[in-house]
Amino acid sequence: MLSTALTCLALVAFILMTIGGNVLVCLAVGTSRRLHRISNCFVVSLAVTDLLLGLLVLPTTALLELRNGHWPLGGALCNIYITVDVMLCTASIFNLLAISIDRYLAISSPMHYMERVTPPRVAAAIAVIWVLSLALSILPVHLGWNTKDFRVQYQDWHIGDTKRDDWNCRYEWSNIYVLVNCFITFYIPLVVMCGTYLCIFRVARKQAQRIRAALPSLTRSSPANFTMRDYKATVTLAAVLGGFIVCWFPYFTFFIWMGLRNWKETPEIVHSVVLWLGYFNSVLNPIIYPSLNRDFRRAYSQLLCCRGSNQRNPPSLSCVIVYLNYTSIICGELNFVLKSLKSVIWHVNLF
């Protein structure tokens, strides 16, 4: 009895953290003018996805945990629940992928970023994310692609069927479907994210070195600003990739392992652990992505402390020093430095 109560409290806290954190992200973008940037559309899309997961999927999954997986509502509603679950988890991963690509474009070619990343293209990208996530969830479940004999799972399971009261609402899978699904929804996005974030870090370091070489001796004598910026960028990228890998890698590895071994009965404890660990990424996203950005931290502080958003924040000392040093650069280097300065501004805003 005590263990059930503790489990219930933990699940409720988990759901509230998911909902509250992603609501906070949406409110921060909506109330802070400094966050009204085109790149934050992907962050809002991610927050909306995780918010819907917390509202529509997690409460049902929590009830299943407390009922030992027993589903009393029949096969049709079970398939709908599985469809929504797969769709939102897939959309969350694809939004993370879109954010990594967006940041790569901003860092690698900041001079052309506004030309390439336009509102219509961002809207089209978000629409593709949702349409693709919907297709990857609806078609396999409702056409039977995920089962070994290509039948629709739980099709003959109706509400009130007393002979099947002990049935569990679980996602069935075949060998081919497991491999295709895991590579499309996780492993390919993971490889792309690792590649983009590695390129981001390399470009950021190269730009910092070029700017440091072009600055006068005053800035050369104190390279701590650039070293600290490199360190912050490294920490940010490590947090982003680390959170994504730690949360989702165990689930998809377990998914492949179970599918290839043709196990019909999944270990309940292991399945619950890897499943909720994947859901935990929706709790981390409002922390990792926005809170590592200075403007988001200010918006969070204003919302949580009920302060107005019209207060002007003074520029940081490092920004003032960099600006003053740039004004003293000779004319022959001015064009290069101005371009590099714009790259650094993008770098600072994104990290």
N, C-alpha and C positions, 0 to 999 in steps of 0.2 A: 504493500500500500504506500509506504513512504517513498519507495523508488519510483512508483507511478506518479506520485505528486511532484517529485523533483524533476522527472522527465517532462511532465506537463509544464512546469514553470520554465524550464530551460527552452522548450519549444516556443512558448508564448514570448519569452524574451527575445529569442531569435527572430521571430516574425515581426515584433515591434521594432527591433533594430533595423531590419530590412526596409520596412515601410518608412520609419522615421528618417533614416539616413537619405533615402532617395527622394522623399518629399523635400528635405532640406536642400538638396541639390537643385531641384526645380525652382524652389522659392528663391534661392540665391541667384540663379541666372535671371529670374523674372524681376527681381527687385534691384539688382546692382547694374548700373549703366556700364561699368567697366567690364562686365561679363557679357555684354551684348555683342559678341563676336561670332562670326560665322563658324569658327572651329568648335564652339561650344554647342552647336546643334547636335553633334555626335554624342557629346557628354549628356545632353538632355535626353536624347533618344535612348542611351544606355540606362539613364536613371528611370525613365518611363517603363522600359522593359523590366528592370529589376523591381520596380514598384508593382507592376502587374503580377509579377511572380509572387511577391509577398502577399498580395491581396487575393489572388485566384488559386494559386497552386499550393503554397506553403501551408495554409490552414487545413486543406484537404489531406495533404501528405502527413501533417501532424496527427490528424485523426486516425489515419491508417496506421501510424506508428503505435498509437495508444490501443488500437483494436487488433494489433498483431497482423496487420495487412488485410483483414477481412473487409470485403466491400459488399454492402447490402443493396446497391442501387442498380444492379444489372450490368450487362455488357456494353450497351450503347453509351451510357453515361461514363462508364469506365474508359472507353475509347476516346470520348471527348476530353476527359480529364488528362489522359496520356498525351493527346494531341496538343493541348494547351501547354502542358509541361514541356514537351519537346520543343515546341515553337518558341517559347519564351527563353529557354536555356540556349537554344541555337541563336536566337536574335541577340542575346546578351554577348555571346562569343563573337558574333559577326560585328557588333558595334565596337567591341574592343579592337578587332582587326581594323575597322575603319578609322578609329582614333590613331592607331599606330601609323597607318598610311598617311593620314592627314598631317601628323607631326613630322613625318619624314619629308613630305613636300614643303612644309614650312621651314624646316631647317636646311634642307639641301639646296633649295632655290627660293629664298625669301623675296627676291626682287620680282619674281613671276608668280608668287603664291596667289595674290589677289586675282590675277588673270586666269589661273587654272582652277582655283577653288571658288566658284561662284555660287550664289544661293540656289539657282536652278540645278546645278550639278550636285550640290549637297542634298537637296530635296530628292533628286533622282537616286542618289546613293542610298539614302535612308529608305526610300521606297523599295529598292532592290533588296535591301537587307530583310525587310519585313515580308516581301513576296517570296523570297527564297526560303526564309525560315518557315513560312506557312506551307509552302510546297513540300519541304523536307519533313514536315510533321503530319500533314493531312494525307498525302498520297500513300506513304508506306502503310499507315495504320488502317485506312479505310479502303485500300485496294488489296491488302494482304501481302504487300511486298516484304514485310518483315518476318513472315512465318515461313517455315520450311516447305509446306505444301501450298503456299500462296493463297491460303484462305484468310478471310477476315477474322481476327481473333475475337473470341467471346461473342460471336454472332448469334448463337443460340442460347445465350444466357440472359434471362429476362428478370425483371424486378419481381420479387415474391416467389422465386423458384427455391423452394425449401430444400431441394436436393443439393443445391449448390451454395448454401449459406456460408460454407467454409472456404469458398474460392477467394483467391487473392487477385487484386487488380494490379497486374504486372505487365511490363512491356516484353512481348515475345520477340525472339530474334532468330535469324538463320545465319549461317556462316558468311555468305556473300553480303548480306545486308549489314552485318556487324562491321566488316572491313570497309565497305563503301561509306557507311554512315560515319564511322569514326574518323576516317581520313578527310571527309568533306567538312565535317563540323568541328574537328579539333586539330588533328595532326597537321593538315595543310595550313590552317590559320596560325598554328603555333610556329611552324617554320617561317612563315611570312613575318610574323611579329618579331621573332628573334632576329631575322635579317634586317628588318627596318630599324629596330632599336639599336642594333650594332652599327648600322650606317649612321644613325643619328649621333651616336656617341663619337664616332670617328670624325664626322663633319664638324661637330661642335668643338672638339679638341683642335682640329686643324684651323678653324676660324679663330679660336682663342690664341693660338700660336702666331698666326699671321698678324693679328691685331697687336699682340704684345711686341712683336718685332717692329711694327710701324710706329708705335707710340714713342714719345720722347723719353729721355733718361729718367724723368721723375716717376713715370709709371713703371718703367723697367726695374727700378730699384725696389718696387713693392708689388711683386706679382701675386700677392696673396689673394687678390680679388679673383684672378683667373683660376688659380688653384682651387679656391673655394667653389667657384662656379662649376668647374669640372667635377669636383667631389659631389656637389648637389645633383648634378646631372646623372652621375653614376648611381647615386642612392635612389633617385627617382626611377631610373630604368630598371634597377635591380628589384625595387618594390613592385613595379608593374608586372614584370615578367615572373618574379618569384610568386606573387599572389596568384597569378593566373595558372602557373604550372602546379603549384602546391594544391590548389583547389580542384582542378579538373583532371590532371594527369592520372591520379588514382582511379577515378571513376571510369574513364575511357579505357584504361589498361585492364581494369576488372571486367568491363563490358566486352572487350575483345577476348579475354581469357575465358570467360564463361561461354561465349558464343562458339569459339573454336573447339572447346572441349565437349560441346553438346550437352551441357548440364541443364536438366529441366528444372531442378530445384536449386535456387540460389541460396547461399548461406545468409541467413537473415541479418545477423549482426554486421557482417562485412558489407552487405548491400546497403544497409542503413547508414553506416559510417561514411562510405564513399559517396553516397547520394547527398547527404547533408553537408559533406565537405565541399561538394560542387556548388550547392546552394549558398555556401558561405562566401563564395566569390561575389554574390550580390550584396552582401554586407560590407565586404572590403572595398568594392568599387567606389562608393561615396566617400571613402576615407583616402584611398590611394590616389585616385585621379584628381579630384578637386582640391583636397586639402593640401596637397603638395604644391599647389599654385597659390601665390601670394594674394591674388585678387579674390579667390574663393575663400581663403582664410579670413579675409576682411569681411566678406559678405556673411560668412558663418557667424563671425563675432557680432556683427550688427543684428542678425536675426535672433541669435540666442540671448543677446544682452538687451534686445529691444531698443537699439539705438537707430537713429535716422541714418539714411544712406546718402545724405547730402553733404556730409562732412568731407572736406578735402584733405587728402593725405599728402604730407610733404614728401618731396622726392628723397630717396635714400642718399646717404653720403657718398656711397660708391658711384651712383649715377652722376652726381654733381662732379666728382673728381674726374670721371671718364670724360664728361662733357668739356670741362675746362682744359683738359689735356688735348682733346681733339682740336680745340680752337687754336692751339699753338703749333700745329703741324704745318709744315711748309706746303706751298701750293702744289708742288709736284706730286705730293702724296695724298692730296685732299680727296680726289675722286675715289681712289681705292679705299681710303679710310671711311668715307661716308657709306660706301656699300657695305663694308665690313661692320660698321656701326649698326646698320639696319639689321644685319644678320644677328648680331648680338642681342639687339632689342627683341627680335623674334625668339631667340634662345632663352632670354630671361623670362619672357611672358609665358612660354610653354612649360618652363620648369619652375 
